[in-house]
Amino acid sequence: MKYHANDPPAFVSNNGKLRYQAYSLHNFRKLPQIQRLSETQRFEIEVVGHVFPFKTNSYVVEELIDWDNVPDDPMFVLTFPQRG
């Protein structure tokens, strides 16, 4: 994900310290990146997430997942529950 020079990543607070933000079944739809997925894909994550609980954080979502390569990105596949 690309950032403008004046915009720090969302997981860095104004004082430059890392800010931890956890995401799970209960709040994953709040991620702006999730809006790139179809409603069917979001629904599948939700359904499978009821069977296989998952948790991720802002660093994984913003730095490690290549959202231009979803759903084939390896970190996305490892992080978010997938239909089978």
N, C-alpha and C positions, 0 to 999 in steps of 0.2 A: 504494500500500500504506500502511496506517495504522499508526502506531507509538504506543505509550503514552508519555506524557511522560518517564518515567524510563528507557525502553528506547531506547538509540541504535540506529540502523540497523546491520545486520550489517557493513556495509562501513566503519564508523567504529570504530576501536579504542578501548580504555578511556581512552587519553590524548587522544582527540579527533582524532587524525590519520586520514586515509583509509587504509583497508587494501584493497589490490587482491586480488581473488580471481577467477581466470579459470575459465571453464566451457567445456567442449568436449564432443565425443562421448564421451570417456572418463569424464566425471563429471557430466554434465547431470542424470542421474537422482537425484543427491543433493540437488538443489534442492527445497525444500519446495513451491514453487509448481508444480513439474512434476507433483506428485501430484494436482493438480486435473484433469489431462488423463486421458483414458481410456488404457488399456493400448494400444489400437490407435493412438492419436495418438503415444504415446511410442515405439512400435515404428516408426512411419513416420518420425519424426525420426531415429531410429537408422539406418534403412535409407538414407534420403536423405543423411544425414550421412556415410555411407561414400563417396558419390559427390561431394558438395559439402561439403567440410570447413567447419566453422564454429567460431567462438570468440566468447564474450561475457564480460561481467564482472558483478560484483555490483552496480555502479551501474545498469547497463542493466536487469538483472533486477529489482532492488528499487525503482527510482525511475521508470524510463521506461516499462515495460510495465504496462498496465492489465490485471491478471489476471482481472478481472471481465468483460472484453471479449474474452478469448481464445476462439477462434482468430482473431477478426476484428481484434484490435488491430494497428495498423500497425507498431509497434515489434516486436511478437512475430513478425509475418510477415517483417520484414526481418532479424530476428536468428536465428530457428530455421528449419532446413530444412523445407520444406513439400512434401507430395505434390502432384504436378502438374497 
